[in-house]
Amino acid sequence: MGLSSGRVALLALVTTLAPAAFAGTANPANDFTLASNPAGYWGYGYSSTRVLGSEYNPLTTTHATPALNYWEPTTGTTLPCVVHNSGPSGNYGTIHYDANQLALHPGPDGNYAILRFTPPAADNYQVAAEFLGLDFVGPTTTDVHVLLNGAPLFNAMVNGFGPASSTSYNASLALVPSDTLDFVAGFGPDQSHRFDTTALYLTISSPSIVPEPASLGLVAVSILVLYRRRRA
């Protein structure tokens, strides 16, 4: 018995929508937490040396203000750090944060601030990263990198404030759970960590990442609408 036209259309819709909907996206700003490190796909870390890719140490101390939340090395040592703005867009000292913004700040000895992604399964991952300077006084001067298992995939400089300082990395990577993908900021060619808060806008998408409930709901609603139209 052949499929009815309605069922054929329904099958076509599922085939079209499901891959996009079930390819979830991880976003470290949306996922940011002070509850644990690592947390989900993300680790917050730093290096104690100026040798790129030489080491990764988890940040162990948290610090919170009404809007800004930090992962720091130890009590009394604030840099390098990974910071997230949970408040509205605005100026915090000499730094302009957007709402829900993640940023990296290197340490005074040239040691790196590191955000680490660990893939949940062997799969292809679409990576879209943008670094830019957030300090409007300095301005920001940092070296930024993307490292796969400690080896550079991308090296660039952030020099300035806002969109004019932006540098981006986009790639499709075949990753396995033993891989580590690091997003890194150092103190740049001026060898000063002052004014070096560096935004990181990042999304990583893959069928192995659990999709947002809204994405699953979109598929379900679309299928239901088509089914009802075909039966009407």
C-alpha positions in Angstrom: 0.0 0.0 0.0 1.4 3.4 -1.0 1.7 6.4 1.2 -1.0 9.0 0.9 -0.1 12.5 -0.3 -0.6 13.8 3.2 1.8 11.3 4.7 4.4 11.9 2.0 4.2 15.6 2.8 4.5 14.9 6.5 7.5 12.7 6.0 9.1 15.4 3.8 8.6 18.0 6.5 10.1 15.8 9.2 13.1 15.1 7.0 13.6 18.8 6.3 13.1 20.2 9.8 14.5 17.5 12.1 18.2 17.8 11.3 18.2 21.6 11.9 16.1 21.3 15.0 17.9 18.4 16.6 21.3 20.0 16.0 21.5 21.8 19.3 23.7 24.8 20.0 25.9 25.4 23.0 26.5 29.0 24.0 28.8 29.7 26.9 27.2 33.0 27.8 23.7 31.3 28.1 25.3 28.4 29.9 27.5 30.3 32.3 27.3 29.2 36.0 29.2 29.7 39.2 27.9 26.4 40.5 30.7 24.2 39.3 33.8 24.0 37.0 33.6 22.3 34.6 29.9 22.7 34.0 28.3 20.9 31.1 30.3 21.4 27.9 32.4 24.2 29.4 35.4 24.6 31.6 36.8 27.9 32.9 40.6 27.9 33.1 43.9 29.7 32.9 47.6 29.0 32.3 50.3 29.9 34.8 52.9 30.4 32.0 53.2 32.5 28.9 53.7 29.4 26.7 50.6 29.1 24.5 48.9 25.7 24.8 51.3 24.5 27.5 48.8 23.9 30.2 45.3 24.3 31.4 44.4 24.9 35.1 40.8 25.1 36.2 39.8 28.3 37.9 38.8 27.5 41.4 37.3 30.6 43.0 34.1 32.5 42.2 33.3 36.2 42.8 30.0 37.8 42.2 28.7 41.4 42.1 25.1 42.4 41.3 25.8 42.1 37.6 29.3 40.6 37.0 30.2 37.0 37.9 33.8 35.8 37.8 35.8 32.6 37.8 39.2 33.4 39.3 42.4 31.4 40.1 42.4 31.6 43.9 41.2 33.8 46.7 43.0 37.1 46.5 44.1 36.5 42.9 41.6 37.9 40.4 43.4 37.4 37.1 43.3 35.7 34.7 39.6 35.3 34.8 36.4 34.4 32.9 33.6 36.9 33.5 29.9 37.0 32.6 27.6 40.0 32.7 24.2 38.9 34.0 22.9 42.4 34.2 21.8 45.0 31.6 24.1 46.4 28.9 26.2 49.3 30.3 29.5 50.6 31.4 31.2 49.0 34.4 34.2 51.1 35.1 36.1 51.5 31.8 34.5 48.4 30.3 31.3 48.3 28.2 29.4 45.0 28.6 26.4 43.9 26.6 23.7 42.0 28.4 24.5 38.3 28.8 28.1 38.9 27.7 31.0 36.5 28.3 34.6 37.9 28.4 38.2 36.8 29.1 40.8 38.8 30.9 44.5 37.7 30.8 46.9 37.8 33.8 49.6 40.3 34.7 52.4 37.9 33.8 51.1 37.1 30.3 49.3 34.1 31.5 46.2 33.2 29.5 42.5 33.2 30.3 40.9 30.1 28.8 37.4 28.9 28.0 37.4 25.2 27.2 34.8 23.2 25.3 34.7 19.4 25.6 32.6 17.6 22.9 30.1 15.2 24.3 30.4 12.7 21.4 32.3 12.0 18.2 30.6 14.3 15.6 31.0 17.3 13.4 30.8 20.7 15.2 30.1 24.0 13.7 32.1 26.7 15.5 31.5 30.4 15.3 33.7 32.6 17.5 34.2 36.4 17.7 36.6 38.2 19.9 36.6 42.0 20.4 37.8 44.6 22.8 35.6 45.9 25.6 37.7 48.5 27.3 37.0 52.0 25.8 39.8 53.7 27.7 42.8 51.5 27.1 41.9 50.4 24.6 42.1 46.6 24.7 45.2 45.0 23.2 45.2 41.2 23.4 46.3 38.1 21.5 43.5 35.6 21.0 43.6 32.0 19.9 41.6 28.9 19.3 43.4 25.7 20.2 42.6 22.1 19.5 44.3 19.8 22.0 46.8 22.6 22.7 47.7 23.2 19.0 46.7 26.5 17.4 43.9 26.6 14.8 43.5 30.3 14.9 45.7 33.2 16.1 44.8 36.9 15.9 45.1 40.2 17.7 42.4 42.4 19.2 43.5 46.0 19.1 40.8 48.6 20.0 37.3 48.9 21.3 34.0 47.5 20.0 33.2 46.2 16.5 36.2 47.8 14.9 38.5 45.5 16.9 36.6 42.3 16.1 38.3 39.2 14.8 36.4 36.0 14.0 36.9 32.3 13.6 34.4 30.0 11.8 35.0 26.3 11.1 33.5 22.8 10.9 35.5 20.5 13.1 35.3 16.7 13.5 35.7 16.2 17.3 35.7 13.3 19.7 35.1 13.3 23.5 38.9 13.2 24.3 39.5 16.5 22.4 39.7 19.9 24.0 38.8 23.1 22.2 40.2 26.2 23.9 39.3 29.8 23.4 42.2 31.9 24.8 43.2 35.5 25.5 46.7 36.8 26.4 48.0 40.2 27.1 49.1 41.0 23.6 52.2 42.6 22.1 52.3 45.5 24.6 52.9 43.0 27.4 50.5 44.7 29.7 47.3 43.2 31.0 45.7 46.6 31.8 42.4 47.4 29.9 42.5 43.9 28.3 38.9 42.6 28.9 38.1 40.7 25.7 34.6 39.7 24.7 34.0 36.2 23.4 30.8 35.6 21.4 30.7 31.9 20.7 28.3 29.2 19.5 29.0 25.6 18.8 26.4 23.5 17.0 26.1 19.8 16.5 23.5 16.9 16.5 25.4 15.7 19.6 24.5 18.8 21.6 21.2 18.6 23.3 18.8 21.0 21.5 16.9 23.7 23.2 13.3 22.7 24.1 12.0 25.5 21.9 13.6 23.9 18.9 12.0 20.5 19.6 8.7 22.3 20.1 9.0 24.0 16.7 9.3 20.7 14.9 6.3 19.2 16.9 4.1 22.2 16.2 5.0 22.3 12.5 4.2 18.6 12.1 0.9 19.0 13.9 -0.1 22.0 11.8 0.6 20.1 8.5 -1.1 17.0 9.8 -4.3 18.9 10.7 -4.3 20.7 7.3 -4.0 17.4 5.4 -6.9 15.9 7.4 -9.1 19.0 7.0 
